[in-house]
């Protein structure tokens, strides 16, 4: 029997957009076209076919949901539910589309947290999401991955990708930290703390800052044409890095590593996730494909014996400063999987949807 998989990641849904007001902390504006994509794969020729939707991390950008104008780092389950609730209210069209998708009795959804929505490790957050989609706290065809930082479906393995970076990797054995007489809080990696305390503040002045790839041309250009802000950015970033290095909790996690290895891990960032995928497929002959997100750079690589690595990119506008792809781009990528006789076939696709003749400018 043929089955299908649909994989999207890095939507970065925030608290929504209101007419006449710019929300610099919500970069997602493709509610309508996302709804069209989900409708495409739950009706018509797919209306009676099993389709498994994988929400592969950073579907929400809960790190950029302000609470009373600030970004607290003591994230309890109660606070996490407040942040998700605001995102649900901000994007009703997305949740209506997820509800319609799951109304197909052959459809399934699996949600895997990324580094921007790791609040989904809290059971109460999972129940709130499930209730927004199905009207119930639990549903037999809505699943949440989380026992490990990846999961596998019939020869295809799904990672968000953040676990391959030292700065964003979550401590899977200690995902929450206890507090005396109070709710436990998320054990946030340094990268999340950096976003909360540094990036979110800098974005107030330069909203494009976290949507540029690669970053080094922006830094070089900033030193030439925007030296005041760039110097401020470097100073704040270095101070945060030094503070983290002298934090006892950091050394408790990695007590024997040298500074050079720190820098190679932390500054190298996530350019080569395909190399990790290749190693995993070589180590496990049962794997035919690895699907990731996180980098915001769509990629398709084919290895020996037809094994495939796919990165699904992002659904938010990105500014590419590489000479080969110079300019701002919005490309709505997703992975499509076909299971049948033989190994699964995994492809990278770009969704266009039905574009209106005109649109109202909100930001």
C-alpha positions in Angstrom: 0.0 0.0 0.0 1.3 3.4 -0.9 1.8 5.9 1.9 3.0 9.5 1.8 4.9 11.9 4.1 4.9 15.6 4.1 7.7 17.4 6.1 7.9 21.1 6.9 10.1 23.0 9.4 11.1 26.5 10.5 7.9 28.3 10.0 8.7 30.4 13.1 5.1 31.3 13.9 4.9 34.1 16.4 2.0 36.1 17.9 0.6 37.3 14.6 0.2 40.6 12.8 -2.3 43.4 13.3 -3.3 45.9 10.7 -1.1 49.0 10.9 1.3 47.6 13.4 4.6 46.0 12.7 5.5 42.9 14.7 9.3 42.5 14.3 9.2 39.3 16.4 6.9 37.3 14.0 8.4 36.7 10.5 5.8 34.3 9.2 3.2 35.7 6.9 2.3 32.7 4.7 -0.8 31.5 6.6 -2.9 31.2 3.4 -0.4 29.4 1.3 0.4 26.9 4.2 -3.3 26.2 4.4 -3.4 25.6 0.6 -0.5 23.1 1.0 -2.2 21.1 3.7 -5.4 21.1 1.8 -3.6 19.8 -1.3 -2.4 16.8 0.6 -5.6 16.0 2.5 -8.2 16.2 -0.3 -8.5 15.1 -4.0 -6.1 12.3 -5.0 -4.7 12.3 -1.4 -8.2 12.4 0.3 -8.2 8.6 0.9 -4.5 8.1 1.0 -2.5 7.8 4.3 -0.5 11.1 4.6 1.8 11.7 7.6 2.6 15.4 8.2 5.9 15.9 10.1 6.3 19.3 11.8 10.0 19.1 12.1 11.0 21.7 14.6 10.8 25.5 14.9 7.2 25.6 13.8 6.8 28.2 16.5 9.4 30.8 17.5 8.6 30.8 21.2 12.0 32.4 21.9 10.6 35.6 20.3 7.3 35.8 22.2 7.6 38.7 24.6 6.0 38.6 28.0 5.2 42.1 29.3 7.8 43.5 26.9 10.7 41.3 28.0 12.0 37.8 27.2 12.3 35.8 30.5 14.7 32.8 30.5 13.0 31.0 33.4 10.5 29.2 31.3 8.1 27.1 33.3 5.3 25.1 31.8 2.8 27.8 32.8 4.8 30.5 31.0 5.3 28.2 28.0 1.5 27.7 27.7 1.0 31.4 27.7 3.4 31.9 24.9 1.9 29.1 22.8 -1.6 30.4 23.4 -0.6 33.8 22.0 0.7 32.2 18.9 -2.5 30.2 18.5 -4.5 33.4 18.7 -2.1 35.1 16.3 -2.4 32.5 13.5 -6.0 31.1 13.5 -5.8 30.3 9.8 -2.9 27.9 10.4 -4.7 26.0 13.1 -7.9 25.8 11.0 -5.8 24.3 8.3 -4.2 21.7 10.7 -7.7 20.8 11.9 -9.0 20.3 8.3 -5.9 18.2 7.5 -6.5 15.8 10.5 -10.2 15.5 9.6 -9.0 13.1 6.8 -9.2 9.8 8.7 -6.0 8.6 7.0 -4.0 11.6 8.1 -1.4 11.8 10.9 0.7 14.5 12.4 3.9 14.2 14.3 5.4 17.3 16.1 9.1 17.3 16.8 10.5 20.3 18.8 13.3 22.4 17.6 15.5 24.9 19.5 13.0 27.7 19.0 10.0 25.7 20.3 11.5 23.4 22.9 8.7 24.4 25.2 6.9 21.4 23.6 8.8 19.1 25.9 6.2 20.2 28.5 3.1 17.9 28.5 0.8 20.8 29.1 2.1 22.6 26.0 1.5 19.4 24.0 -2.1 19.2 25.3 -2.7 22.9 24.5 -1.6 22.4 20.9 -3.6 19.2 20.5 -6.7 20.9 21.9 -6.3 23.8 19.5 -6.1 21.4 16.5 -8.5 18.6 17.6 -10.6 20.0 20.5 -9.2 17.2 22.7 -6.2 17.0 25.0 -5.1 13.8 23.2 -5.7 12.4 19.8 -4.6 9.0 18.4 -3.3 10.5 15.1 -1.5 13.5 16.6 1.9 12.5 18.1 4.8 14.3 19.8 8.3 13.1 19.4 10.6 13.8 22.3 11.9 10.5 23.8 15.1 11.2 21.7 16.2 14.2 19.6 15.1 12.4 16.5 12.6 9.7 15.3 12.4 7.3 12.4 9.6 6.2 10.1 10.3 3.2 7.9 13.8 4.0 6.7 13.6 7.8 7.0 15.0 9.6 10.0 13.9 13.0 11.1 16.1 15.5 13.0 15.5 19.2 13.5 19.3 19.7 13.4 20.0 21.8 16.4 21.5 18.9 18.4 24.5 18.9 16.1 25.6 22.4 17.4 27.2 22.9 20.7 25.4 26.2 21.3 21.9 25.0 20.6 22.1 21.3 21.7 19.7 20.5 24.5 20.8 18.3 27.4 18.5 15.4 26.7 19.1 13.8 30.0 18.2 17.0 31.9 15.7 18.9 29.9 14.3 20.8 32.9 15.9 22.3 36.1 14.2 22.0 39.5 13.3 25.1 41.6 12.6 24.9 45.3 8.9 25.2 45.9 8.2 26.3 42.3 7.7 24.8 38.8 10.7 23.4 37.0 12.0 25.4 34.1 13.6 24.5 30.8 17.3 23.8 30.8 18.0 26.2 28.0 21.2 25.8 26.0 23.5 28.8 25.6 22.3 29.6 22.1 18.7 30.1 23.4 19.9 32.4 26.2 21.9 34.3 23.6 18.7 34.8 21.5 16.7 35.8 24.5 19.1 38.3 25.9 21.2 39.5 22.9 19.5 38.9 19.6 16.0 39.9 20.6 17.4 43.2 21.9 19.5 43.9 18.8 16.6 43.1 16.5 14.7 46.1 18.0 17.3 48.3 16.2 18.0 46.1 13.1 15.0 43.9 12.4 16.8 42.1 9.5 19.7 40.9 11.8 18.6 37.3 12.4 17.5 36.8 8.8 20.8 37.1 7.0 22.9 34.2 5.6 25.9 34.0 5.7 26.5 36.4 8.5 30.1 37.4 7.9 29.4 39.7 4.9 26.9 41.6 7.1 29.5 41.9 9.8 32.2 43.2 7.4 29.7 45.6 5.8 28.5 46.7 9.1 32.0 47.6 10.3 32.3 49.8 7.2 28.9 51.4 6.9 27.3 50.9 10.3 30.2 50.9 12.7 28.4 52.2 15.8 25.8 49.4 15.8 28.2 46.7 14.7 30.7 47.6 17.5 27.8 47.5 20.0 26.7 44.1 18.6 30.2 42.7 18.9 30.6 44.0 22.5 27.4 42.6 23.7 28.0 39.2 22.0 31.5 38.9 23.4 30.3 39.8 26.9 27.6 37.1 26.7 30.1 34.6 25.4 32.6 35.3 28.2 29.8 35.2 30.8 28.8 31.8 29.5 32.3 30.5 29.6 32.7 31.4 33.3 29.3 29.9 34.2 29.9 26.9 36.4 27.0 25.1 34.8 28.7 25.3 31.4 31.9 23.8 32.7 30.0 21.1 34.5 28.6 20.0 31.1 31.9 20.2 29.2 34.8 20.3 31.8 37.7 19.0 29.7 37.3 20.7 26.4 39.9 23.3 25.3 39.0 26.8 24.2 40.0 26.0 20.5 37.4 23.2 20.4 34.8 25.5 22.0 35.4 28.0 19.2 35.3 25.5 16.4 32.0 24.2 17.7 30.4 27.5 18.6 31.5 29.7 15.7 31.4 27.1 12.9 27.6 27.0 13.1 25.4 24.8 11.1 26.8 24.8 7.5 27.4 21.1 7.1 24.5 19.0 8.6 24.7 16.9 5.4 28.0 15.5 6.7 26.3 14.2 9.9 23.5 12.7 7.8 26.0 10.9 5.6 27.7 9.4 8.7 24.4 8.2 10.1 23.4 6.5 6.9 26.7 4.8 6.6 26.4 3.6 10.2 22.9 2.3 9.8 22.2 0.4 6.5 18.4 0.5 7.2 18.3 4.3 6.7 17.5 5.4 3.2 17.1 9.1 4.0 17.6 11.8 6.6 15.5 14.9 6.8 16.5 18.0 8.7 15.7 21.7 9.0 17.3 24.3 11.3 19.8 25.9 8.8 17.2 27.8 6.8 19.1 26.7 3.7 17.2 24.2 1.5 19.4 21.3 0.3 19.1 18.0 -1.5 22.1 15.6 -1.6 22.2 12.1 -2.9 24.9 9.7 -1.6 25.9 6.2 -2.5 23.2 3.6 -3.2 20.6 6.4 -3.7 20.6 7.5 0.0 19.3 11.0 0.4 19.7 14.0 2.7 17.1 16.7 2.5 16.9 20.0 4.3 13.6 21.8 4.1 14.8 25.3 4.6 12.4 27.9 6.0 9.1 29.7 5.2 10.3 33.1 6.3 12.1 35.7 4.1 15.9 35.4 4.2 18.5 37.7 2.9 21.3 35.7 1.1 24.6 37.5 0.9 26.3 34.7 -1.0 27.3 35.8 -4.5 25.6 32.9 -6.1 22.2 33.7 -4.6 22.4 37.4 -3.7 19.2 39.0 -2.6 16.1 38.5 -0.5 14.3 35.2 -1.0 11.1 33.6 0.1 11.0 30.0 -1.0 8.4 27.7 0.6 10.2 24.3 0.6 9.0 21.0 2.0 10.0 17.3 1.7 7.7 14.8 0.1 8.1 11.1 0.9 6.5 8.1 -1.0 6.5 4.7 0.7 5.6 1.7 -1.4 7.5 -1.2 -2.9 11.2 -0.9 -2.3 12.9 1.9 -0.4 11.2 5.2 0.3 11.5 8.0 -2.2 12.3 11.4 -0.7 12.2 14.6 -2.7 12.6 18.3 -2.0 9.8 20.4 -3.4 8.9 24.1 -3.5 5.3 25.2 -2.9 3.9 28.1 -4.9 0.2 27.9 -4.0 -2.4 30.3 -5.3 -1.1 33.9 -5.0 -3.7 36.7 -4.9 -3.5 39.5 -7.5 -2.7 41.9 -4.7 -2.1 41.9 -1.0 -2.3 44.4 1.8 1.1 45.5 3.2 1.2 45.0 6.9 4.9 45.3 7.6 
